[in-house]
Amino acid sequence: MTQSKALVPVERIQGSILLIRKQTVMLDADLAELYEVETKVLVRAVKRNQERFPDDFMFQLSKQEFENLRCHFGTSSQWGGRRYPPYAFTEQGVAMLSSVLRSPRAVEVNIEIMRAFVRLRSMLTNQEVFGRKLAQLERKYESHDKQIKTVFDAIRQLIAPPTKQTPRIGFKPK
């Protein structure tokens, strides 16, 4: 399959990749939507093959993590009515899902998801490399003008990940 004939837009996959417990993961509901199966079908298949999903492949969010996630994304109908916190699948867990679901679509979607994880890792690596090169240049030219330091500071702010959440807008009860 060529990349121009992707089943799922790359942006959709990348938008589903979250950082939870310092790991890049995808949630069961997002994966079920990509595979075009119900979430309960996906979870049932995983539970039938529990030995294939150790803790470093998949974990269930705690109630607190689930609440934080719902607050972060707002009250979404996507998670509305769930009786249990979702499962989060690491890259290895997502790879294992295609062997559990055994559908042609699961295999094809998994290939696209793996490519998205690789692109994400590459972007993060490139950002780290750029940051190191910027630090080297800064050391090399630190004896020069203050204007150069201002430029380096501005670039560093642009490549730095956001450090805090934006404040919520609206009425805040006391």
N, C-alpha and C positions, 0 to 999 in steps of 0.2 A: 504494500500500500504506500502510495506517495504521500508526502506531507500535505500537499494541496487538497487531498481528499480526506481530510481528518473528519472522523465521526463527531468529535466534540471540539469546539473552539478552544485553542490553547488558553485564552484568557479565562474561560470558564473553569478549566482545570486549575490554573494558577490561582484564581480567586478562591478556590476551595481548600487550598493548602494553608494550614494554620500553624502557628507556633504555640505549642502547649507543652508544659513541663520541659522546656528547652529542646523540644524535638519538633521537626516538621511532620505534621500529620494531616490526615483527611478523616472527616467524620463519616460514620456509617450512612447517614441520610444523604449526604452529598454523593457518596460512592454508589448508593442504590439508585439515585437519580441518573447518574452517568451510565450505569449498567442497565438501566430501564427495568429494574425489579423493585418490588416493595422492600422497604427497610427491614421488615420482619422476616422476609425470605432470606435476605443477606445475613442477618444475625443468626437465624436458624441454621443456615449452612455453616457458618463459622462455629457455632456451638457443637454441631455434629462432628466437626474436625478440630476440636480444641487443641489437640496435640501439635497441630501445625502453627499455632499462634501463641508463642511464648510472650512474656511480658514486654520484651523489646520489639515485638511485632505489632502488638495491639494491647490497649488498656481501656478500661471504662473510666470516664470522667467521674470525679467525685461530685456530690450534689453542689458543693460550693463552686467548683470549676464550671459546672453546667449553668448555674445561676449567673456567674460572671460572664459567661459566653452569651447567654440570652440578653443580659443587660447591655453588653457591648454591641450586639447586633439589633437590639430593640426586640419588641415582642413580635416574633416572626411566626407566621402560620406554619413555616417549615418545621419548627420544633414544637408547635402548640399541641397540647394533648398527650405528650409523651409521658409514660408512667415511670420511665427509668432514664438515667443519664445516658447519652450516646457513647458509642465505642469510638475510639480514635485509633487509626491504623497508621503505623509508620510506613516508610517507603518499602521496607521488606514485607510488612503485612499486606500492603496493597499488591505487591508482586505475588504473594501467596494466594490472594483471593481468586485469581484467574484459574488456579488449579482446583479450587473448591467449587466455584460456580459452574465451570465446565461449559460455558456457552461461547459460540464464536464471537459474539459482541464483547463478552468479558475479556477475551484474549486481546481483541483489537483495541478496546478502550484502555486496557492495562498498558499496552505498548505506548499509547499516547501519554498516559499518566507518568510512566517511567521517564519518557523524554522531557516532560515538564519538570520533574524532580531534578533531572540532570541539568536542565537550563537554569533552574533556580540555584543549584549548587555552584554552577559556573559563574552566575552573576555575583553571588556572595564572595567567591574566590577572587574575581576580578576587582571587586570593591576593596577587599583586603590588600591586594597587590597595589592598587592605586593609592591607598592610604599609606603604605610603606614607602612607595616612591615619592609621594608628596612629603613625607617626613624627611627623607634623604635630601630632597631639594631644599627644604626649609633649613636644614642644618648647613647645607652648602652655602646658602645665601643669607644666613642670619646676621652676618656682619654688615649687610647692605641696608638699604633704605627701609624706613618704617612702612612705606607704601607696599613693599613686597610682602611684609608680614601681614598687613591688612588683607591682601589678596589671598594669602594662604589661609588665614582665619576664615574668610568668606567661603573658600572652597571646602574647608573642613566642615563647616556648618552644613553645607549642601549635601555632603556625602554621609554625614552622621545619621544614624537611625533616630527616629523620634524618641524622645526620652520620657515624655509624659503624655497622658491622654488629654484631649481637649475638654474643657469644662462643658458640662451639660447645659443646654439652654432651656430656660423656662423657670417656672416657679419652684422654689426649693422650700419644702416645709421645714419648720424648726424642730 
